[in-house]
Amino acid sequence: MLSLMLMSGLLIIVTAVLAAAILARHRAAAAADLAALAAASDSGEALGPGGVQLSQEAQNLDAAVAVDSCGRARRVAVANGVRLTLCRPLPDGSVVVGVELPGGLTHFSRVTQVMARAGPGRG
């Protein structure tokens, strides 16, 4: 009877740890998706289509848009309890972001890391 109780307790603990890891991954993924969408919401407006060489003025505007987009992504990430580790606007108007969610429960992974990509709508 005691061994059955010990096995049941162990099973409950293992299930709880796995559930916490899955929830942390989903939370980080949702935050990364939201940060990428926030960054990409207008990042494509100043970029040249099809990789066309942009004028210096347009390139300066691109840099300003990238900084603003990444700032927006950072604010969304912080609001969702994660840390923005990567924000890279791409030439096609999409943005790649990476986030970390600290405080994992497992010994092997104390930080959950996720990347997401979003871009302007095609219409």
C-alpha positions as CSV (number, residue, x, y, z in Angstrom):
1,M,0.0,0.0,0.0
2,L,2.8,2.4,0.8
3,S,4.6,1.7,-2.5
4,L,1.3,2.5,-4.3
5,M,1.1,5.8,-2.5
6,L,4.7,6.7,-3.2
7,M,4.2,5.9,-6.9
8,S,1.1,8.0,-7.0
9,G,2.9,10.9,-5.4
10,L,5.8,10.6,-7.8
11,L,3.4,10.5,-10.7
12,I,1.6,13.7,-9.5
13,I,4.9,15.5,-9.1
14,V,6.2,14.5,-12.5
15,T,2.8,15.6,-14.1
16,A,2.9,18.9,-12.3
17,V,6.5,19.7,-13.5
18,L,5.6,18.7,-17.1
19,A,2.4,20.8,-17.0
20,A,4.4,23.8,-15.7
21,A,6.9,23.4,-18.5
22,I,4.2,23.2,-21.1
23,L,2.4,26.2,-19.7
24,A,5.6,28.2,-19.7
25,R,6.3,27.3,-23.3
26,H,2.8,28.3,-24.4
27,R,3.0,31.6,-22.4
28,A,6.3,32.5,-23.9
29,A,5.1,31.6,-27.4
30,A,2.0,33.7,-27.1
31,A,4.1,36.7,-25.8
32,A,6.5,36.2,-28.7
33,D,3.7,36.1,-31.3
34,L,2.2,39.3,-29.8
35,A,5.6,41.1,-29.8
36,A,6.2,40.1,-33.4
37,L,2.8,41.3,-34.5
38,A,3.3,44.6,-32.6
39,A,6.7,45.1,-34.3
40,A,5.4,44.1,-37.8
41,S,2.3,46.2,-37.6
42,D,3.8,49.0,-39.7
43,S,7.4,47.9,-40.2
44,G,6.9,47.2,-43.9
45,E,5.8,50.7,-44.8
46,A,9.3,52.2,-45.3
47,L,10.9,49.1,-46.9
48,G,11.6,48.8,-50.6
49,P,9.6,46.1,-52.5
50,G,11.6,43.2,-53.8
51,G,14.9,44.3,-52.3
52,V,15.1,47.4,-54.4
53,Q,18.0,49.7,-53.4
54,L,16.6,52.5,-51.3
55,S,17.7,56.1,-51.2
56,Q,19.7,57.3,-48.2
57,E,16.6,59.1,-46.9
58,A,14.6,56.0,-47.2
59,Q,17.3,54.0,-45.5
60,N,17.3,56.5,-42.6
61,L,13.6,56.1,-42.4
62,D,14.0,52.3,-42.4
63,A,16.3,52.6,-39.4
64,A,13.9,54.8,-37.5
65,V,11.0,52.4,-38.3
66,A,13.1,49.4,-37.1
67,V,14.0,51.2,-33.8
68,D,10.3,52.1,-33.3
69,S,9.1,48.6,-34.2
70,C,11.6,47.0,-31.8
71,G,10.6,49.4,-29.1
72,R,7.0,48.5,-29.6
73,A,7.9,44.8,-29.5
74,R,9.9,45.3,-26.2
75,R,6.9,47.1,-24.6
76,V,4.6,44.3,-25.5
77,A,7.1,41.6,-24.3
78,V,7.5,43.3,-20.9
79,A,3.7,43.7,-20.6
80,N,3.5,39.9,-21.0
81,G,6.2,39.1,-18.5
82,V,8.9,38.1,-20.9
83,R,12.3,39.6,-21.9
84,L,12.9,40.5,-25.6
85,T,16.2,39.0,-26.7
86,L,16.0,39.5,-30.4
87,C,14.3,41.9,-32.7
88,R,15.3,41.9,-36.4
89,P,13.3,43.6,-39.1
90,L,13.7,41.8,-42.4
91,P,13.8,43.3,-45.9
92,D,10.4,41.8,-46.8
93,G,8.7,43.8,-44.0
94,S,8.5,41.0,-41.6
95,V,10.1,41.0,-38.1
96,V,11.7,38.1,-36.2
97,V,11.6,38.4,-32.4
98,G,13.0,36.2,-29.7
99,V,11.8,36.2,-26.0
100,E,12.8,34.6,-22.8
101,L,10.6,33.6,-19.9
102,P,12.7,33.2,-16.8
103,G,11.9,31.0,-13.8
104,G,11.3,27.5,-15.2
105,L,10.7,24.7,-12.6
106,T,12.9,22.1,-14.1
107,H,16.6,21.5,-13.3
108,F,17.5,21.3,-17.0
109,S,15.9,24.5,-18.2
110,R,15.5,27.5,-16.0
111,V,14.6,29.8,-19.0
112,T,12.1,29.2,-21.8
113,Q,13.2,30.7,-25.1
114,V,10.9,31.2,-28.1
115,M,11.1,32.9,-31.5
116,A,8.3,34.2,-33.6
117,R,8.0,35.9,-37.0
118,A,5.3,38.2,-38.3
119,G,4.9,40.4,-41.3
120,P,2.6,42.8,-43.1
121,G,-0.6,41.4,-44.4
122,R,-0.8,40.4,-48.0
123,G,-3.8,41.7,-49.7
